[in-house]
Amino acid sequence: MAMLRRFAALSLALLMVLPLAACQDKPAGDGGNNPDAQATPTVEPTPTPTPDPYEAVRTYWSEDQLTQAWGPNQVVEHLFFHPVIAYPEFTFSSAVPENRQKGLDDWMVTADEFKAILQSVYDQGYILVRMEDVWSEYTTDDGQQRMQRNTLMLPEGKKPLVISFDDVNYYEYMLEEGFTSKLVLGDDGQIWAETRDPYTGEVSLTRDLDATTILDDFVLEHPDFSLNGAKAIYSLTGYEGILGYRTQNDIDIAADDPARPAFDAKRQAEIEAVKPVIARLKETGWTFGSHTWGHINLDSPKVDLAWIQRDTVRWAEEVGSLVGPTNILFYPHGARPDGDDWHSTGPKFQYLQSQGFRIFASVGINSFSYIKNDICAVICDRLHPDGTTLRSVRAREWYKQFYDPTQIIDLTVRPDYGWYK
């Protein structure tokens, strides 16, 4: 009996040892055929999505807070800017020719001036709205398509404001005269501006020196400044690409030209690079309009209908194909195709309207608008904060509802041109 107990104990000990031996590392030649030796697959945890910071902007105002009706007879103000001067100390120095300095002083604001303007319009109670929400197309009782001013529902005490930016193409001249160079999508999923320091040549990313990123950050800091996530409208040409990417075609290079393949490859690379930038801009409230492909003067007698037709087709092919369709046309130079008689509807205007444009924006001393009654279109004006109006004594009356120009203009960096009548 004792012998049987010792045998049972020995058998139990062997059974305990064998599994331990089976868990030891196999020699290299074992082949790993024992299924018990296979490692259990590691299940990677699903990463938690990073919240989009702009969601707080899009959802800041709830529908029950939009109790103020801003009707068709109330003005929707519209301010437009060109790209802002990032390095004014360089722009307004001997590094830039005097005649170029004068033009930049006339038509631009600096990054710091732009920040001050944003703060002031915010303090004055303005709220950003989409221009596409201000106007819409409808069918009359007799079956005609016409435009109408919509009633906007706003928070109490707020006033609607549209902002647009002309020429956000980062033209070659801008890269040499103190501006940022392109918009890029950062590793954080946000839009940044690429810049090359004009003094050192160092290339870096910034959110502090470009109008796009300045407005982005301002809205993130003040989400009540935007209605349903609205930002601003880019008014784009196409002859030097868009947003800092050289996406333009060169029709002077023939299809059988030996230089064509290399040009097409480089252009396609630029097109692919700008696509995620456009997508992110749209996600965060930016929209797009046409400024014509070649920045042409639509009122010039030298610019005939055939020229406008060629230009419009090129914009659609090279810009519209990337940013999507738009019904907004911003007149280059503020020049209306039918001159100052905005009641008339000539062949140039009729052609542009036939291409899908419905909102035609010029430049003036107030945010004037007029709905045409003979065609489906509305024309409107925009005010232009820049050196000419910041320096103008007369313009102070036009802009006092937005800001005090004497408190905005930075005379420590601008040339000593004095005040204009």
C-alpha positions as a Markdown table, in Angstrom:
| # | Residue | x | y | z |
|---|---|---|---|---|
| 1 | Met | 0.0 | 0.0 | 0.0 |
| 2 | Ala | 2.8 | 2.4 | 0.9 |
| 3 | Met | 4.4 | 1.5 | -2.5 |
| 4 | Leu | 1.2 | 2.4 | -4.3 |
| 5 | Arg | 1.1 | 5.8 | -2.5 |
| 6 | Arg | 4.7 | 6.5 | -3.4 |
| 7 | Phe | 4.0 | 5.7 | -7.1 |
| 8 | Ala | 0.9 | 7.9 | -7.1 |
| 9 | Ala | 2.9 | 10.8 | -5.6 |
| 10 | Leu | 5.7 | 10.3 | -8.2 |
| 11 | Ser | 3.1 | 10.3 | -11.0 |
| 12 | Leu | 1.6 | 13.5 | -9.7 |
| 13 | Ala | 5.0 | 15.2 | -9.5 |
| 14 | Leu | 5.8 | 14.2 | -13.1 |
| 15 | Leu | 2.4 | 15.6 | -14.3 |
| 16 | Met | 3.2 | 18.9 | -12.7 |
| 17 | Val | 6.8 | 19.1 | -14.1 |
| 18 | Leu | 5.8 | 18.3 | -17.7 |
| 19 | Pro | 3.7 | 21.4 | -18.4 |
| 20 | Leu | 6.5 | 23.6 | -17.0 |
| 21 | Ala | 8.9 | 21.9 | -19.3 |
| 22 | Ala | 6.5 | 22.6 | -22.2 |
| 23 | Cys | 6.6 | 26.3 | -21.5 |
| 24 | Gln | 10.4 | 26.6 | -21.9 |
| 25 | Asp | 11.8 | 28.3 | -25.0 |
| 26 | Lys | 12.0 | 25.9 | -28.0 |
| 27 | Pro | 15.4 | 25.4 | -29.7 |
| 28 | Ala | 15.7 | 27.1 | -33.1 |
| 29 | Gly | 15.3 | 23.8 | -34.9 |
| 30 | Asp | 12.0 | 22.8 | -33.3 |
| 31 | Gly | 9.9 | 24.5 | -36.1 |
| 32 | Gly | 7.3 | 25.9 | -33.8 |
| 33 | Asn | 4.8 | 23.2 | -34.8 |
| 34 | Asn | 3.3 | 22.8 | -31.3 |
| 35 | Pro | 0.1 | 24.8 | -31.2 |
| 36 | Asp | 0.4 | 25.2 | -27.5 |
| 37 | Ala | 3.6 | 27.2 | -28.1 |
| 38 | Gln | 2.0 | 29.9 | -30.3 |
| 39 | Ala | 1.9 | 33.3 | -28.8 |
| 40 | Thr | -1.5 | 34.8 | -28.1 |
| 41 | Pro | -2.1 | 37.8 | -30.5 |
| 42 | Thr | -2.0 | 41.2 | -28.9 |
| 43 | Val | -5.1 | 43.2 | -29.5 |
| 44 | Glu | -4.2 | 46.9 | -29.9 |
| 45 | Pro | -6.7 | 49.2 | -28.2 |
| 46 | Thr | -8.7 | 51.5 | -30.5 |
| 47 | Pro | -7.2 | 55.0 | -30.2 |
| 48 | Thr | -9.6 | 57.7 | -28.9 |
| 49 | Pro | -10.2 | 60.2 | -31.6 |
| 50 | Thr | -8.8 | 63.7 | -31.0 |
| 51 | Pro | -11.7 | 66.1 | -30.7 |
| 52 | Asp | -11.9 | 68.8 | -33.4 |
| 53 | Pro | -11.4 | 72.1 | -31.7 |
| 54 | Tyr | -13.7 | 73.8 | -34.2 |
| 55 | Glu | -16.6 | 71.6 | -33.1 |
| 56 | Ala | -17.0 | 74.0 | -30.1 |
| 57 | Val | -17.2 | 76.9 | -32.6 |
| 58 | Arg | -19.8 | 75.2 | -34.9 |
| 59 | Thr | -22.0 | 74.3 | -31.9 |
| 60 | Tyr | -21.5 | 77.4 | -29.7 |
| 61 | Trp | -24.9 | 79.0 | -30.5 |
| 62 | Ser | -27.9 | 76.7 | -30.1 |
| 63 | Glu | -31.0 | 77.3 | -32.2 |
| 64 | Asp | -33.0 | 78.6 | -29.2 |
| 65 | Gln | -30.4 | 81.4 | -28.7 |
| 66 | Leu | -30.9 | 82.7 | -32.3 |
| 67 | Thr | -33.9 | 84.9 | -31.5 |
| 68 | Gln | -33.0 | 88.1 | -33.4 |
| 69 | Ala | -34.4 | 88.4 | -36.9 |
| 70 | Trp | -32.1 | 90.4 | -39.2 |
| 71 | Gly | -34.4 | 91.1 | -42.2 |
| 72 | Pro | -33.8 | 91.8 | -45.9 |
| 73 | Asn | -33.9 | 95.6 | -45.3 |
| 74 | Gln | -31.1 | 95.6 | -42.8 |
| 75 | Val | -27.5 | 95.9 | -44.0 |
| 76 | Val | -25.1 | 93.0 | -43.8 |
| 77 | Glu | -21.7 | 94.6 | -43.6 |
| 78 | His | -18.8 | 93.2 | -45.6 |
| 79 | Leu | -15.1 | 93.9 | -45.1 |
| 80 | Phe | -12.4 | 92.6 | -47.4 |
| 81 | Phe | -8.6 | 92.4 | -47.0 |
| 82 | His | -5.6 | 91.4 | -49.1 |
| 83 | Pro | -3.0 | 89.1 | -47.5 |
| 84 | Val | -1.5 | 90.8 | -44.5 |
| 85 | Ile | 2.1 | 92.0 | -44.3 |
| 86 | Ala | 4.0 | 89.6 | -42.0 |
| 87 | Tyr | 7.3 | 91.5 | -41.8 |
| 88 | Pro | 6.5 | 95.2 | -42.0 |
| 89 | Glu | 10.0 | 96.3 | -40.9 |
| 90 | Phe | 11.3 | 94.5 | -44.0 |
| 91 | Thr | 8.5 | 95.5 | -46.4 |
| 92 | Phe | 8.9 | 99.2 | -45.6 |
| 93 | Ser | 12.7 | 99.3 | -45.8 |
| 94 | Ser | 15.3 | 99.9 | -48.5 |
| 95 | Ala | 15.1 | 96.1 | -49.3 |
| 96 | Val | 11.8 | 96.8 | -51.2 |
| 97 | Pro | 11.7 | 99.5 | -54.0 |
| 98 | Glu | 9.9 | 102.7 | -53.0 |
| 99 | Asn | 7.2 | 102.4 | -55.6 |
| 100 | Arg | 6.4 | 98.9 | -54.3 |
| 101 | Gln | 6.3 | 100.1 | -50.7 |
| 102 | Lys | 3.7 | 102.7 | -51.7 |
| 103 | Gly | 1.5 | 100.1 | -53.3 |
| 104 | Leu | 1.8 | 97.8 | -50.3 |
| 105 | Asp | 1.1 | 100.7 | -47.9 |
| 106 | Asp | -2.0 | 101.6 | -50.0 |
| 107 | Trp | -3.7 | 98.2 | -50.2 |
| 108 | Met | -2.5 | 96.1 | -47.3 |
| 109 | Val | -2.7 | 96.0 | -43.5 |
| 110 | Thr | 0.0 | 94.4 | -41.3 |
| 111 | Ala | -0.6 | 91.3 | -39.2 |
| 112 | Asp | -0.8 | 93.4 | -36.0 |
| 113 | Glu | -3.3 | 95.8 | -37.6 |
| 114 | Phe | -5.5 | 93.0 | -38.7 |
| 115 | Lys | -5.5 | 91.6 | -35.2 |
| 116 | Ala | -6.6 | 95.0 | -33.9 |
| 117 | Ile | -9.4 | 95.2 | -36.4 |
| 118 | Leu | -10.7 | 91.8 | -35.5 |
| 119 | Gln | -10.7 | 92.7 | -31.8 |
| 120 | Ser | -12.5 | 96.0 | -32.6 |
| 121 | Val | -15.3 | 94.5 | -34.7 |
| 122 | Tyr | -15.8 | 91.8 | -32.1 |
| 123 | Asp | -16.1 | 94.4 | -29.4 |
| 124 | Gln | -18.6 | 96.3 | -31.6 |
| 125 | Gly | -20.9 | 93.3 | -31.5 |
| 126 | Tyr | -20.4 | 91.8 | -35.0 |
| 127 | Ile | -20.7 | 88.1 | -35.7 |
| 128 | Leu | -19.3 | 86.3 | -38.8 |
| 129 | Val | -21.9 | 84.9 | -41.2 |
| 130 | Arg | -21.6 | 83.0 | -44.5 |
| 131 | Met | -22.2 | 85.1 | -47.6 |
| 132 | Glu | -23.9 | 82.1 | -49.1 |
| 133 | Asp | -26.4 | 82.3 | -46.2 |
| 134 | Val | -27.2 | 85.9 | -46.8 |
| 135 | Trp | -28.4 | 85.4 | -50.4 |
| 136 | Ser | -30.4 | 82.7 | -52.1 |
| 137 | Glu | -32.0 | 81.9 | -55.4 |
| 138 | Tyr | -35.8 | 81.3 | -55.7 |
| 139 | Thr | -38.4 | 80.9 | -58.4 |
| 140 | Thr | -41.0 | 83.6 | -58.9 |
| 141 | Asp | -44.7 | 83.0 | -59.5 |
| 142 | Asp | -44.1 | 83.3 | -63.2 |
| 143 | Gly | -41.3 | 80.7 | -63.2 |
| 144 | Gln | -38.3 | 83.1 | -63.3 |
| 145 | Gln | -35.2 | 82.5 | -61.2 |
| 146 | Arg | -34.3 | 85.5 | -59.1 |
| 147 | Met | -32.1 | 86.3 | -56.0 |
| 148 | Gln | -33.4 | 87.3 | -52.6 |
| 149 | Arg | -32.0 | 88.6 | -49.3 |
| 150 | Asn | -32.6 | 86.1 | -46.6 |
| 151 | Thr | -33.6 | 86.8 | -43.0 |
| 152 | Leu | -30.8 | 85.8 | -40.7 |
| 153 | Met | -31.5 | 84.5 | -37.2 |
| 154 | Leu | -28.9 | 85.9 | -34.9 |
| 155 | Pro | -28.2 | 86.0 | -31.2 |
| 156 | Glu | -29.6 | 89.1 | -29.5 |
| 157 | Gly | -27.4 | 92.2 | -29.8 |
| 158 | Lys | -25.2 | 90.8 | -32.6 |
| 159 | Lys | -24.8 | 92.3 | -36.1 |
| 160 | Pro | -23.9 | 90.2 | -39.1 |
| 161 | Leu | -20.5 | 90.6 | -40.8 |
| 162 | Val | -19.0 | 89.0 | -43.9 |
| 163 | Ile | -15.2 | 89.0 | -44.4 |
| 164 | Ser | -13.5 | 88.1 | -47.6 |
| 165 | Phe | -9.8 | 87.9 | -48.6 |
| 166 | Asp | -8.6 | 88.7 | -52.1 |
| 167 | Asp | -5.6 | 87.2 | -53.8 |
| 168 | Val | -4.8 | 84.4 | -51.3 |
| 169 | Asn | -2.5 | 82.9 | -53.9 |
| 170 | Tyr | 0.8 | 84.0 | -52.4 |
| 171 | Tyr | 2.1 | 85.5 | -55.6 |
| 172 | Glu | 5.8 | 85.4 | -56.3 |
| 173 | Tyr | 6.2 | 89.1 | -55.6 |
| 174 | Met | 4.8 | 88.6 | -52.1 |
| 175 | Leu | 7.4 | 86.1 | -51.3 |
| 176 | Glu | 10.1 | 88.7 | -51.8 |
| 177 | Glu | 8.4 | 91.6 | -50.0 |
| 178 | Gly | 7.6 | 90.4 | -46.5 |
| 179 | Phe | 4.6 | 88.1 | -46.7 |
| 180 | Thr | 4.1 | 84.4 | -45.7 |
| 181 | Ser | 4.5 | 81.9 | -48.5 |
| 182 | Lys | 1.7 | 79.3 | -48.3 |
| 183 | Leu | -0.9 | 77.5 | -46.2 |
| 184 | Val | -0.1 | 74.0 | -45.0 |
| 185 | Leu | -1.8 | 71.3 | -43.0 |
| 186 | Gly | 0.2 | 70.7 | -39.8 |
| 187 | Asp | 0.8 | 67.4 | -38.0 |
| 188 | Asp | -1.8 | 68.5 | -35.5 |
| 189 | Gly | -4.5 | 68.6 | -38.2 |
| 190 | Gln | -4.7 | 72.4 | -38.2 |
| 191 | Ile | -3.9 | 75.0 | -40.9 |
| 192 | Trp | -0.5 | 76.7 | -40.5 |
| 193 | Ala | 1.2 | 79.3 | -42.6 |
| 194 | Glu | 4.7 | 78.6 | -44.0 |
| 195 | Thr | 7.0 | 81.6 | -43.9 |
| 196 | Arg | 10.6 | 82.4 | -44.9 |
| 197 | Asp | 12.2 | 84.9 | -42.7 |
| 198 | Pro | 13.4 | 87.7 | -45.1 |
| 199 | Tyr | 16.4 | 88.4 | -42.9 |
| 200 | Thr | 17.7 | 84.9 | -42.3 |
| 201 | Gly | 16.1 | 82.8 | -45.0 |
| 202 | Glu | 14.9 | 80.4 | -42.3 |
| 203 | Val | 11.7 | 78.5 | -43.3 |
| 204 | Ser | 9.2 | 77.8 | -40.5 |
| 205 | Leu | 5.5 | 77.5 | -39.7 |
| 206 | Thr | 3.5 | 80.3 | -38.0 |
| 207 | Arg | 0.0 | 81.0 | -36.8 |
| 208 | Asp | 0.8 | 84.6 | -35.9 |
| 209 | Leu | 1.7 | 86.2 | -39.2 |
| 210 | Asp | -1.0 | 85.2 | -41.6 |
| 211 | Ala | -4.6 | 86.4 | -41.9 |
| 212 | Thr | -6.0 | 82.9 | -42.2 |
| 213 | Thr | -4.3 | 81.5 | -39.1 |
| 214 | Ile | -4.9 | 84.8 | -37.1 |
| 215 | Leu | -8.7 | 84.5 | -37.9 |
| 216 | Asp | -8.7 | 80.8 | -37.1 |
| 217 | Asp | -7.2 | 81.4 | -33.7 |
| 218 | Phe | -9.4 | 84.4 | -32.9 |
| 219 | Val | -12.5 | 82.4 | -33.6 |
| 220 | Leu | -11.2 | 79.5 | -31.4 |
| 221 | Glu | -10.6 | 82.0 | -28.6 |
| 222 | His | -14.0 | 83.8 | -29.2 |
| 223 | Pro | -16.4 | 81.1 | -30.6 |
| 224 | Asp | -19.3 | 83.6 | -30.1 |
| 225 | Phe | -17.8 | 85.6 | -33.0 |
| 226 | Ser | -18.9 | 82.9 | -35.5 |
| 227 | Leu | -22.5 | 81.9 | -36.5 |
| 228 | Asn | -22.6 | 78.1 | -37.0 |
| 229 | Gly | -18.8 | 78.0 | -37.6 |
| 230 | Ala | -18.7 | 80.7 | -40.3 |
| 231 | Lys | -15.2 | 82.1 | -41.2 |
| 232 | Ala | -14.5 | 84.0 | -44.4 |
| 233 | Ile | -14.4 | 83.7 | -48.2 |
| 234 | Tyr | -11.2 | 83.4 | -50.3 |
| 235 | Ser | -11.4 | 85.4 | -53.5 |
| 236 | Leu | -8.9 | 83.5 | -55.7 |
| 237 | Thr | -7.3 | 84.0 | -59.0 |
| 238 | Gly | -5.4 | 81.2 | -60.7 |
| 239 | Tyr | -2.5 | 82.4 | -62.8 |
| 240 | Glu | 0.0 | 81.7 | -60.1 |
| 241 | Gly | -1.8 | 78.8 | -58.5 |
| 242 | Ile | -3.8 | 79.0 | -55.2 |
| 243 | Leu | -2.9 | 79.1 | -51.5 |
| 244 | Gly | 0.8 | 79.1 | -52.3 |
| 245 | Tyr | 0.8 | 76.0 | -54.5 |
| 246 | Arg | 1.7 | 76.4 | -58.2 |
| 247 | Thr | -1.3 | 74.5 | -59.6 |
| 248 | Gln | -1.6 | 76.7 | -62.7 |
| 249 | Asn | -1.3 | 75.2 | -66.2 |
| 250 | Asp | 1.0 | 76.6 | -68.8 |
| 251 | Ile | -0.8 | 76.5 | -72.2 |
| 252 | Asp | 2.3 | 77.7 | -73.9 |
| 253 | Ile | 3.9 | 74.3 | -73.4 |
| 254 | Ala | 2.6 | 72.1 | -76.2 |
| 255 | Ala | 1.6 | 68.5 | -75.6 |
| 256 | Asp | 4.5 | 67.2 | -77.6 |
| 257 | Asp | 7.0 | 69.6 | -76.0 |
| 258 | Pro | 9.9 | 67.6 | -74.3 |
| 259 | Ala | 9.4 | 69.9 | -71.3 |
| 260 | Arg | 5.7 | 68.9 | -70.9 |
| 261 | Pro | 6.1 | 65.7 | -68.9 |
| 262 | Ala | 8.3 | 67.3 | -66.2 |
| 263 | Phe | 6.0 | 70.3 | -66.0 |
| 264 | Asp | 2.9 | 68.1 | -65.6 |
| 265 | Ala | 4.5 | 66.0 | -63.0 |
| 266 | Lys | 5.5 | 69.0 | -60.9 |
| 267 | Arg | 2.1 | 70.6 | -61.3 |
| 268 | Gln | 0.3 | 67.4 | -60.3 |
| 269 | Ala | 2.4 | 67.2 | -57.2 |
| 270 | Glu | 1.3 | 70.7 | -56.2 |
| 271 | Ile | -2.3 | 69.8 | -56.9 |
| 272 | Glu | -2.1 | 66.8 | -54.7 |
| 273 | Ala | -0.4 | 68.8 | -51.9 |
| 274 | Val | -3.1 | 71.5 | -51.8 |
| 275 | Lys | -6.1 | 69.1 | -51.7 |
| 276 | Pro | -5.9 | 68.3 | -48.0 |
| 277 | Val | -5.4 | 72.0 | -47.2 |
| 278 | Ile | -8.6 | 72.9 | -49.1 |
| 279 | Ala | -10.5 | 70.0 | -47.4 |
| 280 | Arg | -9.4 | 71.2 | -43.9 |
| 281 | Leu | -10.3 | 74.8 | -44.7 |
| 282 | Lys | -13.8 | 73.8 | -45.8 |
| 283 | Glu | -14.2 | 71.7 | -42.6 |
| 284 | Thr | -13.4 | 74.8 | -40.5 |
| 285 | Gly | -15.8 | 77.2 | -42.1 |
| 286 | Trp | -13.9 | 78.8 | -45.0 |
| 287 | Thr | -15.5 | 79.1 | -48.4 |
| 288 | Phe | -14.3 | 80.1 | -51.9 |
| 289 | Gly | -15.2 | 82.5 | -54.7 |
| 290 | Ser | -13.7 | 83.5 | -58.0 |
| 291 | His | -11.5 | 86.6 | -58.6 |
| 292 | Thr | -11.2 | 85.6 | -62.3 |
| 293 | Trp | -8.2 | 83.5 | -63.4 |
| 294 | Gly | -6.0 | 86.3 | -64.6 |
| 295 | His | -7.1 | 89.2 | -62.3 |
| 296 | Ile | -8.6 | 90.9 | -65.4 |
| 297 | Asn | -10.3 | 94.3 | -65.4 |
| 298 | Leu | -13.9 | 93.3 | -66.5 |
| 299 | Asp | -14.7 | 96.9 | -67.3 |
| 300 | Ser | -11.7 | 97.6 | -69.6 |
| 301 | Pro | -12.6 | 98.0 | -73.3 |
| 302 | Lys | -9.5 | 95.9 | -74.0 |
| 303 | Val | -11.0 | 93.0 | -72.2 |
| 304 | Asp | -13.7 | 91.8 | -74.6 |
| 305 | Leu | -16.2 | 89.0 | -74.2 |
| 306 | Ala | -14.0 | 86.4 | -75.8 |
| 307 | Trp | -11.2 | 87.2 | -73.3 |
| 308 | Ile | -13.7 | 86.9 | -70.4 |
| 309 | Gln | -14.9 | 83.5 | -71.7 |
| 310 | Arg | -11.4 | 82.1 | -72.0 |
| 311 | Asp | -10.5 | 83.4 | -68.5 |
| 312 | Thr | -13.7 | 81.9 | -67.0 |
| 313 | Val | -13.0 | 78.5 | -68.5 |
| 314 | Arg | -9.5 | 78.5 | -67.1 |
| 315 | Trp | -10.6 | 79.4 | -63.7 |
| 316 | Ala | -13.1 | 76.6 | -63.7 |
| 317 | Glu | -10.5 | 74.1 | -65.0 |
| 318 | Glu | -7.6 | 75.1 | -62.7 |
| 319 | Val | -9.3 | 76.5 | -59.6 |
| 320 | Gly | -12.9 | 75.5 | -59.5 |
| 321 | Ser | -11.9 | 71.9 | -60.1 |
| 322 | Leu | -10.0 | 72.0 | -56.8 |
| 323 | Val | -12.1 | 74.3 | -54.5 |
| 324 | Gly | -15.5 | 73.2 | -55.9 |
| 325 | Pro | -18.3 | 75.2 | -57.5 |
| 326 | Thr | -19.0 | 78.8 | -56.4 |
| 327 | Asn | -21.7 | 81.3 | -57.2 |
| 328 | Ile | -19.6 | 84.3 | -56.0 |
| 329 | Leu | -17.5 | 86.5 | -58.3 |
| 330 | Phe | -15.3 | 89.2 | -56.8 |
| 331 | Tyr | -14.5 | 91.9 | -59.4 |
| 332 | Pro | -10.7 | 92.5 | -59.7 |
| 333 | His | -9.9 | 96.2 | -59.2 |
| 334 | Gly | -13.5 | 96.5 | -58.1 |
| 335 | Ala | -14.4 | 97.1 | -61.8 |
| 336 | Arg | -17.9 | 96.1 | -62.8 |
| 337 | Pro | -18.3 | 94.6 | -66.3 |
| 338 | Asp | -21.0 | 97.1 | -67.1 |
| 339 | Gly | -19.3 | 100.1 | -65.6 |
| 340 | Asp | -21.0 | 102.1 | -62.8 |
| 341 | Asp | -24.4 | 101.7 | -64.3 |
| 342 | Trp | -25.3 | 98.7 | -62.2 |
| 343 | His | -28.9 | 98.7 | -63.5 |
| 344 | Ser | -27.7 | 97.6 | -66.9 |
| 345 | Thr | -27.1 | 94.0 | -67.8 |
| 346 | Gly | -24.8 | 93.8 | -70.8 |
| 347 | Pro | -23.3 | 90.7 | -72.6 |
| 348 | Lys | -20.3 | 90.4 | -70.3 |
| 349 | Phe | -22.5 | 90.2 | -67.2 |
| 350 | Gln | -25.0 | 87.9 | -68.9 |
| 351 | Tyr | -22.2 | 85.5 | -69.8 |
| 352 | Leu | -20.8 | 85.4 | -66.3 |
| 353 | Gln | -24.2 | 84.9 | -64.9 |
| 354 | Ser | -24.7 | 82.0 | -67.3 |
| 355 | Gln | -21.6 | 80.3 | -65.8 |
| 356 | Gly | -23.3 | 80.0 | -62.5 |
| 357 | Phe | -22.3 | 83.3 | -60.8 |
| 358 | Arg | -25.1 | 84.9 | -58.8 |
| 359 | Ile | -23.4 | 87.2 | -56.3 |
| 360 | Phe | -21.2 | 89.9 | -57.9 |
| 361 | Ala | -19.1 | 91.8 | -55.4 |
| 362 | Ser | -17.3 | 95.1 | -56.1 |
| 363 | Val | -15.7 | 97.7 | -53.8 |
| 364 | Gly | -17.2 | 100.8 | -52.4 |
| 365 | Ile | -17.6 | 103.1 | -49.4 |
| 366 | Asn | -20.4 | 101.0 | -47.8 |
| 367 | Ser | -21.8 | 97.5 | -48.0 |
| 368 | Phe | -24.3 | 98.5 | -50.7 |
| 369 | Ser | -26.4 | 95.8 | -52.5 |
| 370 | Tyr | -28.9 | 95.7 | -55.3 |
| 371 | Ile | -30.9 | 92.8 | -56.5 |
| 372 | Lys | -31.3 | 92.8 | -60.3 |
| 373 | Asn | -34.8 | 92.5 | -61.5 |
| 374 | Asp | -34.1 | 91.4 | -65.1 |
| 375 | Ile | -31.7 | 88.5 | -64.3 |
| 376 | Cys | -31.0 | 86.1 | -61.4 |
| 377 | Ala | -28.1 | 88.1 | -59.8 |
| 378 | Val | -27.3 | 90.5 | -57.0 |
| 379 | Ile | -24.5 | 93.0 | -57.0 |
| 380 | Cys | -22.9 | 94.3 | -53.8 |
| 381 | Asp | -20.0 | 96.4 | -52.5 |
| 382 | Arg | -17.4 | 95.7 | -49.9 |
| 383 | Leu | -15.5 | 98.1 | -47.7 |
| 384 | His | -11.7 | 97.8 | -47.7 |
| 385 | Pro | -9.6 | 98.3 | -44.6 |
| 386 | Asp | -6.1 | 99.1 | -45.9 |
| 387 | Gly | -3.6 | 101.9 | -45.9 |
| 388 | Thr | -5.7 | 104.2 | -48.1 |
| 389 | Thr | -8.7 | 104.1 | -45.8 |
| 390 | Leu | -6.7 | 104.0 | -42.5 |
| 391 | Arg | -4.9 | 107.2 | -43.6 |
| 392 | Ser | -8.0 | 108.9 | -45.0 |
| 393 | Val | -9.6 | 111.6 | -42.8 |
| 394 | Arg | -12.8 | 111.3 | -44.8 |
| 395 | Ala | -12.9 | 107.5 | -44.6 |
| 396 | Arg | -13.0 | 107.6 | -40.8 |
| 397 | Glu | -16.7 | 108.4 | -41.0 |
| 398 | Trp | -17.3 | 105.2 | -43.1 |
| 399 | Tyr | -15.4 | 102.9 | -40.8 |
| 400 | Lys | -16.2 | 104.3 | -37.3 |
| 401 | Gln | -18.8 | 101.6 | -36.9 |
| 402 | Phe | -16.0 | 99.0 | -37.1 |
| 403 | Tyr | -13.0 | 100.7 | -35.5 |
| 404 | Asp | -11.1 | 104.0 | -35.1 |
| 405 | Pro | -8.5 | 104.1 | -37.9 |
| 406 | Thr | -6.2 | 106.3 | -35.8 |
| 407 | Gln | -6.1 | 103.5 | -33.2 |
| 408 | Ile | -5.4 | 100.8 | -35.8 |
| 409 | Ile | -2.8 | 102.2 | -38.1 |
| 410 | Asp | 0.8 | 101.4 | -37.0 |
| 411 | Leu | 2.8 | 104.4 | -37.9 |
| 412 | Thr | 5.9 | 102.9 | -36.2 |
| 413 | Val | 6.4 | 100.6 | -39.1 |
| 414 | Arg | 4.6 | 102.3 | -42.0 |
| 415 | Pro | 6.3 | 105.0 | -44.2 |
| 416 | Asp | 5.8 | 108.6 | -43.3 |
| 417 | Tyr | 3.1 | 109.4 | -45.9 |
| 418 | Gly | 0.9 | 111.5 | -43.5 |
| 419 | Trp | -2.9 | 111.7 | -43.6 |
| 420 | Tyr | -5.0 | 111.8 | -46.8 |
| 421 | Lys | -8.0 | 114.1 | -47.3 |
